[in-house]
Amino acid sequence: MKVPDETIFCIFVELNRFDKELEECGTLLEQWCFALKHISTLDRLPEELRTEAFERLFQACEISRFEPEVKLNYEKEMITERDYYNMLNTAKADGLAEGEAKGEAKGREEGRVEGLAEGKTIGRNEEKIRIAKALKENGVADNIIAATTRLSEIEIAML
């Protein structure tokens, strides 16, 4: 991992010395300087600056121009809207978790019912395998293990 340089670089731009017109701005930096210098006098965003970044800047500046009462109402509405979306997202996440838990429980129950329909009880097969392994380790013949555990000789051979 590369450690970042601890030196901090600051670039100062004196916008009052920036005297290019928008048509003369050939770089993104120059476009930013123009936008920042003239944002307070622009009624609309010029076509040359129609990118997402400049549109967001222009929208933020429009909001900052609101009268104090209008701005306060706007901010309250934004808080209400964010709260609403957070509530929706929380409800979706809770609903998804609940649905997954119900689906998992239903799947387990269906597995139990299916196992019981086949004459098995839950955990019985695992216990048979455990016993078969122990018998096999003690040198008991596969045919005797099969008769005792009711596992097939093929299952026992695979242990």
N, C-alpha and C positions, 0 to 999 in steps of 0.2 A: 504494500500500500504506500503510495506516495504521500508524503507529508506536505501539506500546502505551505507555501511561502508565508512567513510571518509578517512580511512587509505589507503594509496597506497602501494602496495607490489611490489617490484622489485626483480626479480631473475636474477642474473648475471651468465653467463656461460662462462668459459674460454675455448674456443674451442681448444686452443693449448695444454691444459692438457687432452683433450678427446682423449684417445688412443685406443678405441675399433675399431675392424674391423666390417664391416657391418653384417657379419654372427653372431657376438656376441651381436648385438643390439636387446634386447628383448622387449623394450618398444618403444612407439611412440616418446617419448622425446629423447631417445637415437638415433633413426633413424633420427630425425630432427638435432640433434647435428652432426651426421655423414654427413648428406647431406650438412649442412651449412659449415662444415669444408672442405669438399672435392669437393664442387660444381665447383670450378675453375679448377680442374684437371680432372673432369669426361668428357669423350667424349660422353657418352650416359648414360641414366638413368638406373641404375641396376634394375633387375626384382623385387628384394625385396622392391623397392621403387615405384613400379608402382601403384600409387594411384593418384587421381585427384589433390590433393594438391601438391604432389611432382612433378607431370608433369607440373603444372602451374609454380612452382618455377623454374624448369629446363628451361622452355620456356622463362621465364623472364630473366634468367641469360644468355641464348643464345643471346637474343636481346641486352643485355648490353655489350656483347663481339663484337658487330658489329663495323666496322670501323666508324669513325665519319660521313663520307659522306653517307655511307649505312644506318646508324642509322637515320640520318636526313631524308633521302628518305622514310624509313620505317615509321617514325612518321608522315610524310606528308600524306602518303598513308592511314594510320590509321585514321587521321583526316578526309580525304576525304571520307573514308568508313563510319565513324560515321555520317558525315553530310548527306551522301546518305541515310542511314537507318533512320535518324531523319526526312528527307524530306518525305520518304515513309510513315513513321508512322503518320506524320502530315497530309499527303494527305489522308491516310486511315481514320483518325479521322474526317477530314473535309468532306470527301465523305459520311461517315456514318451519320454524323449530317445532311448533306444536304438531303440525302436519307430519313432519318426519318422525316424531316420537310416536304418534298414533299409527303411522304406516309400519314402523318397526314392530310395535306391539301387535298389530294385526297380523303381520307376517309370522311372528313367533307363534301366535295362536293358531294360524292356519297350519303351520308346521306341526304343532302338537296334535291337532285334529287329524291331519294326514297320517302322522306317525301312529296314532291310536287306531285309525282305520286299518292300518297295515298290521296291527297287533303288536306294535312296539310302544314302549314307554320312553319318555324323554330321559336320556342319560343311560339307558339300559345298554345300548350298543357300545357306548364308550367304556362302560364297566366290563362288558364281555371282552373287549379288546385288551383292557388292562389285565384281566385275569389270564387271558390267553398268552400274553407276553410273559407274565410271571411263570406260567406253567412251562412255556417253551424254554425259558432260561434255566428251569430246573430239569430239563431233559425229558419232559413228557412227550410222547409220540403225538404227531399231528392229528391222527385219527381219533385219539382219546380226547385231545383238546377240542376237536370239532364236535364230538358227541357231548362233551361236558358243557361247552359254551353255546352250542348250536350255531357257531360260525362255520362258513364253508372252509374246506381244506385249502382252497385258493387264497382266501382272506388270511388264513393262518400262515401260509407259506410266504405271504408278502410282509409279514411282521418282522 
